[in-house]
């Protein structure tokens, strides 16, 4: 695993590259927040490319908790930095199976009417810069995930 630099939540505004995406998910904010902070293996049902994952410990998903995630052939280890249900969740990527970045922090904000804002902050390596249209590709996958999550939560109502 490629070790990334440990950054705090402020990196979401100071990173070399910051991508911000917005979506409305047609479900109550608490349910959307709970679905997003749930163990990552549950993301397989709605987020494109997620293959597996889980928290380091079964009960604690708050600040300091670690989680592992498989995404489109890449494995990452993350640490939760902020867990303020149901409004704000932030984590950093500590290690990745490919060297796409020197540091990554991802922040999720949940507003009333379930407006979700996801910030992907990265200090990219050359490998990331060589990806074709990273903003467009990352944004399209994330938007699809939010649409899928909304549909899944509506069916479960």
DRENPA-3360 file (N, C-alpha, C; in nm, 2 decimals, always signed):
BEGIN
1 = XXXXXXXX = +0.08/-0.12/+0.00/+0.00/+0.00/+0.00/+0.09/+0.13/+0.00 ~ +0.05/+0.22/-0.08/+0.11/+0.35/-0.09/+0.06/+0.44/+0.03 ~ +0.15/+0.48/+0.11/+0.11/+0.57/+0.23/+0.09/+0.71/+0.18 ~ -0.02/+0.77/+0.22/-0.04/+0.91/+0.19/-0.01/+1.00/+0.32 ~ +0.01/+1.13/+0.29/+0.03/+1.22/+0.40/-0.09/+1.24/+0.48 ~ -0.08/+1.24/+0.61/-0.19/+1.26/+0.70/-0.23/+1.41/+0.71 ~ -0.34/+1.44/+0.66/-0.39/+1.58/+0.66/-0.52/+1.59/+0.75 ~ -0.55/+1.71/+0.79/-0.67/+1.73/+0.87/-0.78/+1.78/+0.78;
9 = XXXXXXXX = -0.90/+1.80/+0.84/-1.01/+1.84/+0.76/-0.99/+1.97/+0.69 ~ -0.91/+2.06/+0.74/-0.88/+2.19/+0.67/-0.82/+2.17/+0.53 ~ -0.77/+2.05/+0.50/-0.71/+2.02/+0.37/-0.82/+2.03/+0.26 ~ -0.94/+2.02/+0.30/-1.05/+2.03/+0.20/-1.06/+2.16/+0.13 ~ -1.00/+2.26/+0.19/-1.00/+2.40/+0.13/-0.86/+2.44/+0.08 ~ -0.76/+2.37/+0.12/-0.62/+2.41/+0.09/-0.55/+2.32/-0.01 ~ -0.61/+2.21/-0.05/-0.54/+2.12/-0.14/-0.51/+2.17/-0.27 ~ -0.41/+2.11/-0.34/-0.38/+2.15/-0.47/-0.49/+2.15/-0.57;
17 = XXXXXXXX = -0.58/+2.04/-0.56/-0.70/+2.03/-0.64/-0.81/+2.00/-0.55 ~ -0.92/+2.08/-0.57/-1.04/+2.06/-0.49/-1.16/+2.05/-0.58 ~ -1.23/+1.94/-0.58/-1.35/+1.92/-0.66/-1.47/+1.92/-0.57 ~ -1.57/+1.99/-0.60/-1.69/+2.00/-0.52/-1.81/+1.96/-0.61 ~ -1.89/+1.87/-0.56/-2.01/+1.82/-0.63/-2.13/+1.83/-0.54 ~ -2.24/+1.86/-0.60/-2.37/+1.88/-0.53/-2.48/+1.79/-0.59 ~ -2.56/+1.74/-0.50/-2.68/+1.66/-0.54/-2.79/+1.67/-0.44 ~ -2.91/+1.65/-0.49/-3.03/+1.64/-0.40/-3.07/+1.49/-0.40;
25 = XXXXXXXX = -3.08/+1.44/-0.28/-3.12/+1.30/-0.26/-3.26/+1.30/-0.20 ~ -3.35/+1.24/-0.26/-3.49/+1.24/-0.22/-3.52/+1.15/-0.10 ~ -3.47/+1.19/+0.01/-3.49/+1.11/+0.14/-3.45/+1.20/+0.25 ~ -3.51/+1.17/+0.37/-3.47/+1.26/+0.49/-3.32/+1.26/+0.51 ~ -3.27/+1.37/+0.55/-3.13/+1.39/+0.58/-3.07/+1.28/+0.67 ~ -3.14/+1.25/+0.77/-3.08/+1.15/+0.87/-3.06/+1.01/+0.80 ~ -3.16/+0.97/+0.71/-3.14/+0.85/+0.64/-3.03/+0.85/+0.54 ~ -3.01/+0.96/+0.47/-2.90/+0.98/+0.38/-2.77/+0.97/+0.45;
33 = XXXXXXXX = -2.76/+1.05/+0.56/-2.63/+1.05/+0.64/-2.60/+0.90/+0.69 ~ -2.70/+0.84/+0.74/-2.68/+0.70/+0.79/-2.63/+0.61/+0.68 ~ -2.69/+0.62/+0.56/-2.65/+0.53/+0.45/-2.51/+0.56/+0.41 ~ -2.47/+0.68/+0.41/-2.33/+0.72/+0.37/-2.23/+0.68/+0.47 ~ -2.26/+0.69/+0.60/-2.16/+0.65/+0.70/-2.17/+0.50/+0.74 ~ -2.26/+0.43/+0.68/-2.27/+0.29/+0.70/-2.15/+0.21/+0.66 ~ -2.13/+0.09/+0.70/-2.02/+0.01/+0.65/-2.01/+0.01/+0.50 ~ -1.89/+0.03/+0.44/-1.88/+0.04/+0.30/-1.93/-0.08/+0.22;
41 = XXXXXXXX = -1.94/-0.20/+0.27/-1.99/-0.31/+0.19/-2.14/-0.28/+0.15 ~ -2.21/-0.20/+0.23/-2.35/-0.17/+0.20/-2.36/-0.07/+0.08 ~ -2.25/+0.00/+0.05/-2.24/+0.09/-0.07/-2.25/+0.01/-0.20 ~ -2.21/-0.12/-0.20/-2.21/-0.20/-0.32/-2.35/-0.19/-0.39 ~ -2.45/-0.18/-0.31/-2.59/-0.18/-0.36/-2.63/-0.05/-0.43 ~ -2.55/+0.05/-0.42/-2.59/+0.18/-0.48/-2.48/+0.26/-0.54 ~ -2.35/+0.25/-0.50/-2.24/+0.33/-0.55/-2.16/+0.25/-0.65 ~ -2.15/+0.30/-0.77/-2.08/+0.23/-0.88/-1.93/+0.21/-0.84;
49 = XXXXXXXX = -1.89/+0.09/-0.87/-1.75/+0.05/-0.85/-1.71/+0.00/-0.71 ~ -1.79/+0.02/-0.61/-1.76/-0.03/-0.48/-1.76/-0.19/-0.48 ~ -1.66/-0.25/-0.44/-1.65/-0.40/-0.44/-1.66/-0.46/-0.30 ~ -1.61/-0.39/-0.20/-1.61/-0.44/-0.06/-1.56/-0.33/+0.03 ~ -1.56/-0.37/+0.16/-1.51/-0.27/+0.26/-1.57/-0.30/+0.39 ~ -1.52/-0.23/+0.49/-1.57/-0.24/+0.62/-1.50/-0.15/+0.72 ~ -1.55/-0.13/+0.84/-1.48/-0.05/+0.94/-1.39/-0.14/+1.01 ~ -1.28/-0.08/+1.07/-1.18/-0.16/+1.15/-1.24/-0.23/+1.27;
57 = XXXXXXXX = -1.34/-0.17/+1.33/-1.41/-0.23/+1.44/-1.56/-0.22/+1.42 ~ -1.63/-0.32/+1.47/-1.77/-0.34/+1.44/-1.86/-0.22/+1.50 ~ -1.83/-0.17/+1.62/-1.92/-0.08/+1.68/-1.89/+0.07/+1.66 ~ -1.76/+0.10/+1.65/-1.72/+0.24/+1.64/-1.70/+0.29/+1.50 ~ -1.79/+0.39/+1.46/-1.77/+0.45/+1.33/-1.75/+0.60/+1.34 ~ -1.71/+0.65/+1.46/-1.69/+0.79/+1.48/-1.55/+0.83/+1.45 ~ -1.52/+0.95/+1.50/-1.39/+1.01/+1.48/-1.28/+0.92/+1.53 ~ -1.18/+0.90/+1.44/-1.07/+0.81/+1.47/-1.09/+0.67/+1.42;
65 = XXXXXXXX = -1.21/+0.63/+1.38/-1.24/+0.50/+1.33/-1.17/+0.48/+1.19 ~ -1.13/+0.36/+1.16/-1.07/+0.34/+1.03/-1.17/+0.25/+0.95 ~ -1.16/+0.27/+0.82/-1.24/+0.18/+0.73/-1.15/+0.15/+0.61 ~ -1.18/+0.03/+0.56/-1.12/-0.02/+0.43/-1.22/-0.02/+0.32 ~ -1.18/+0.01/+0.20/-1.27/+0.02/+0.09/-1.21/-0.03/-0.04 ~ -1.28/-0.11/-0.11/-1.24/-0.15/-0.24/-1.33/-0.08/-0.35 ~ -1.26/-0.01/-0.44/-1.33/+0.08/-0.54/-1.26/+0.06/-0.67 ~ -1.33/-0.01/-0.76/-1.29/-0.03/-0.90/-1.14/-0.08/-0.91;
73 = XXXXXXXX = -1.12/-0.18/-0.83/-0.98/-0.24/-0.83/-0.88/-0.17/-0.74 ~ -0.91/-0.06/-0.68/-0.82/+0.01/-0.59/-0.87/-0.02/-0.44 ~ -0.77/-0.04/-0.36/-0.80/-0.06/-0.21/-0.75/+0.06/-0.14 ~ -0.83/+0.11/-0.05/-0.79/+0.23/+0.03/-0.82/+0.20/+0.18 ~ -0.74/+0.27/+0.27/-0.76/+0.27/+0.41/-0.78/+0.41/+0.45 ~ -0.89/+0.44/+0.52/-0.93/+0.58/+0.56/-0.94/+0.59/+0.71 ~ -0.93/+0.72/+0.76/-0.96/+0.75/+0.90/-1.06/+0.86/+0.90 ~ -1.16/+0.84/+0.99/-1.27/+0.93/+1.01/-1.22/+1.05/+1.09;
81 = XXXXXXXX = -1.23/+1.17/+1.03/-1.19/+1.30/+1.10/-1.30/+1.37/+1.17 ~ -1.42/+1.38/+1.11/-1.53/+1.45/+1.16/-1.65/+1.36/+1.14 ~ -1.73/+1.35/+1.25/-1.86/+1.27/+1.25/-1.96/+1.35/+1.33 ~ -2.03/+1.44/+1.26/-2.14/+1.52/+1.32/-2.27/+1.49/+1.26 ~ -2.33/+1.39/+1.31/-2.46/+1.34/+1.25/-2.57/+1.45/+1.28 ~ -2.65/+1.47/+1.18/-2.66/+1.42/+1.04/-2.61/+1.53/+0.94 ~ -2.51/+1.61/+0.98/-2.48/+1.73/+0.90/-2.34/+1.72/+0.83 ~ -2.24/+1.66/+0.89/-2.11/+1.67/+0.84/-2.03/+1.54/+0.87;
89 = XXXXXXXX = -1.95/+1.50/+0.77/-1.87/+1.38/+0.78/-1.75/+1.40/+0.70 ~ -1.63/+1.37/+0.75/-1.50/+1.39/+0.68/-1.41/+1.28/+0.71 ~ -1.33/+1.23/+0.61/-1.23/+1.13/+0.63/-1.11/+1.16/+0.54 ~ -1.00/+1.11/+0.58/-0.88/+1.12/+0.49/-0.84/+0.98/+0.45 ~ -0.78/+0.97/+0.34/-0.72/+0.85/+0.29/-0.58/+0.83/+0.34 ~ -0.55/+0.73/+0.41/-0.42/+0.70/+0.47/-0.33/+0.62/+0.38 ~ -0.39/+0.53/+0.30/-0.31/+0.45/+0.22/-0.40/+0.40/+0.10 ~ -0.33/+0.38/-0.01/-0.40/+0.33/-0.13/-0.31/+0.23/-0.21;
97 = XXXXXXXX = -0.38/+0.14/-0.28/-0.30/+0.04/-0.34/-0.23/+0.09/-0.47 ~ -0.27/+0.20/-0.52/-0.19/+0.27/-0.63/-0.16/+0.41/-0.59 ~ -0.04/+0.46/-0.63/+0.00/+0.59/-0.59/-0.06/+0.71/-0.67 ~ -0.19/+0.73/-0.65/-0.26/+0.84/-0.72/-0.25/+0.97/-0.65 ~ -0.21/+0.98/-0.53/-0.20/+1.10/-0.45/-0.10/+1.10/-0.34 ~ -0.06/+1.22/-0.30/+0.02/+1.23/-0.18/-0.07/+1.26/-0.06 ~ -0.19/+1.31/-0.08/-0.29/+1.33/+0.03/-0.43/+1.34/-0.03 ~ -0.53/+1.29/+0.04/-0.67/+1.30/+0.00/-0.75/+1.32/+0.13;
105 = XXXXXXXX = -0.84/+1.42/+0.12/-0.94/+1.43/+0.23/-1.08/+1.45/+0.15 ~ -1.18/+1.38/+0.21/-1.31/+1.39/+0.15/-1.41/+1.44/+0.25 ~ -1.49/+1.53/+0.22/-1.59/+1.59/+0.31/-1.73/+1.58/+0.26 ~ -1.82/+1.55/+0.34/-1.96/+1.54/+0.30/-2.04/+1.64/+0.39 ~ -2.12/+1.72/+0.33/-2.21/+1.81/+0.41/-2.35/+1.78/+0.37 ~ -2.44/+1.77/+0.46/-2.58/+1.73/+0.44/-2.67/+1.85/+0.49 ~ -2.74/+1.91/+0.40/-2.83/+2.02/+0.43/-2.98/+1.97/+0.44 ~ -3.06/+2.06/+0.49/-3.21/+2.03/+0.48/-3.25/+2.01/+0.34;
113 = XXXXXXXX = -3.36/+1.94/+0.32/-3.41/+1.89/+0.19/-3.30/+1.80/+0.13 ~ -3.22/+1.75/+0.21/-3.11/+1.66/+0.17/-3.03/+1.70/+0.05 ~ -2.98/+1.82/+0.06/-2.88/+1.87/-0.04/-2.75/+1.81/+0.02 ~ -2.68/+1.73/-0.07/-2.55/+1.67/-0.03/-2.44/+1.74/-0.11 ~ -2.34/+1.79/-0.03/-2.22/+1.84/-0.10/-2.10/+1.76/-0.06 ~ -2.03/+1.71/-0.17/-1.91/+1.62/-0.14/-1.80/+1.70/-0.20 ~ -1.69/+1.71/-0.11/-1.57/+1.78/-0.16/-1.46/+1.67/-0.16 ~ -1.39/+1.66/-0.27/-1.28/+1.57/-0.29/-1.16/+1.65/-0.31;
121 = XXXXXXXX = -1.07/+1.66/-0.20/-0.95/+1.74/-0.20/-0.83/+1.65/-0.22 ~ -0.74/+1.68/-0.31/-0.63/+1.59/-0.34/-0.51/+1.67/-0.38 ~ -0.39/+1.61/-0.33/-0.26/+1.65/-0.37/-0.22/+1.54/-0.47 ~ -0.25/+1.56/-0.60/-0.24/+1.45/-0.69/-0.09/+1.42/-0.73 ~ -0.07/+1.29/-0.76/+0.06/+1.25/-0.83/+0.04/+1.26/-0.98 ~ +0.15/+1.24/-1.05/+0.14/+1.24/-1.20/+0.04/+1.14/-1.25 ~ +0.03/+1.02/-1.18/-0.07/+0.92/-1.22/-0.21/+0.97/-1.22 ~ -0.25/+1.05/-1.12/-0.38/+1.11/-1.12/-0.40/+1.21/-1.23;
129 = XXXXXXXX = -0.30/+1.29/-1.25/-0.30/+1.39/-1.36/-0.32/+1.34/-1.50 ~ -0.27/+1.21/-1.51/-0.28/+1.15/-1.65/-0.42/+1.09/-1.67 ~ -0.50/+1.08/-1.57/-0.64/+1.03/-1.59/-0.71/+1.12/-1.69 ~ -0.79/+1.06/-1.78/-0.87/+1.15/-1.87/-0.99/+1.21/-1.79 ~ -0.99/+1.34/-1.80/-1.10/+1.42/-1.74/-1.14/+1.38/-1.60 ~ -1.05/+1.39/-1.50/-1.08/+1.34/-1.37/-1.21/+1.40/-1.31 ~ -1.22/+1.54/-1.32/-1.34/+1.61/-1.26/-1.47/+1.55/-1.32 ~ -1.47/+1.54/-1.45/-1.59/+1.49/-1.52/-1.62/+1.34/-1.48;
137 = XXXXXXXX = -1.52/+1.26/-1.48/-1.54/+1.12/-1.45/-1.58/+1.10/-1.30 ~ -1.51/+1.16/-1.21/-1.54/+1.15/-1.07/-1.68/+1.20/-1.04 ~ -1.71/+1.32/-1.10/-1.84/+1.38/-1.08/-1.96/+1.29/-1.13 ~ -1.94/+1.23/-1.25/-2.04/+1.15/-1.31/-2.07/+1.02/-1.22 ~ -1.96/+0.96/-1.17/-1.98/+0.84/-1.09/-2.05/+0.88/-0.96 ~ -2.00/+0.99/-0.90/-2.06/+1.04/-0.77/-2.21/+1.07/-0.79 ~ -2.25/+1.15/-0.90/-2.39/+1.18/-0.92/-2.47/+1.05/-0.94 ~ -2.42/+0.96/-1.01/-2.49/+0.83/-1.03/-2.51/+0.76/-0.90;
145 = XXXXXXXX = -2.41/+0.76/-0.81/-2.42/+0.70/-0.68/-2.53/+0.77/-0.60 ~ -2.54/+0.91/-0.61/-2.64/+0.98/-0.53/-2.78/+0.95/-0.58 ~ -2.80/+0.94/-0.72/-2.93/+0.90/-0.78/-2.97/+0.76/-0.73 ~ -2.87/+0.67/-0.74/-2.90/+0.53/-0.69/-2.94/+0.53/-0.54 ~ -2.87/+0.60/-0.46/-2.90/+0.60/-0.32/-3.04/+0.66/-0.30 ~ -3.07/+0.77/-0.36/-3.21/+0.82/-0.35/-3.32/+0.72/-0.39 ~ -3.30/+0.65/-0.50/-3.39/+0.55/-0.54/-3.40/+0.44/-0.44 ~ -3.29/+0.40/-0.39/-3.29/+0.29/-0.29/-3.36/+0.32/-0.16;
153 = XXXXX = -3.34/+0.45/-0.12/-3.40/+0.49/+0.01/-3.55/+0.51/-0.01 ~ -3.59/+0.56/-0.13/-3.73/+0.57/-0.16/-3.80/+0.43/-0.16 ~ -3.74/+0.33/-0.22/-3.80/+0.20/-0.22/-3.81/+0.14/-0.08 ~ -3.72/+0.18/+0.01/-3.72/+0.12/+0.14/-3.82/+0.19/+0.24 ~ -3.88/+0.30/+0.19/-3.97/+0.38/+0.27/-4.10/+0.31/+0.29;
% end
